[in-house]
Amino acid sequence: MIDDFKIIDRVLTGSLQDFELLIERHKDYVMSVCVSVLKNTQDAEEASQDSFIKAYKKLTSFDKTSKFSTWLYRIAYRTSLDHLRKRKRTVNIEDHSAQLKEEDRVHSKLLDEERFGILQSVIETLDEEDRTIIRLFYFEEMQVRDLAKITGLKENNIKIKLFRIRKKLKERISPELKKLYLP
């Protein structure tokens, strides 16, 4: 599977067909973002299409410091809000409150994806043994005793390694998260 960055490079050199790959890859999630904000499938379809048009027009501004999907989903979220504003000029307080809660949920989901991406990239900076231990423990949900059998280390050594790896990750992730929250 070709990664998004390679497809983007091709699109920027003039291949409109490759942009169709990006649309196909991300259309379902973009649609779900739009539906979650607009609560109406017809409006969400229009917002989804508008999102891809905006993304295509602004593709040169994508700087590849975050995942393409996060960048695209932000466009979809903002486009949906624009559609919502156009559709609803008058909103009662309860509807507005529900909308704000939904906006917060979607925004929180986008931030979670960005944080996970940062975590994945920081994990890649660990040495092979640490990277394997942390992935097996957290992503594969293996028990310490199973990790000990796999690595040949004692259970206490695994626990100590996990503690040290978490400390390393925290130190390396903190500067990356600060970048995420600074305007």
ABEGO torsion letter per residue (X at the ends): XBBAAAAAAAAAAGBAAAAAAAAAAAAAAAAAAAAAAAGBAAAAAAAAAAAAAAAAAAAAABAGABBAAAAAAAAAAAAAAAAAAAABABBBAAAAAAAAAAAAAAAAAAAAAAAAAAAAAAAAABBAAAAAAAAAAAAAGBBAAAAAAAAGBBAAAAAAAAAAAAAAAAAAAAAAAAAAABX
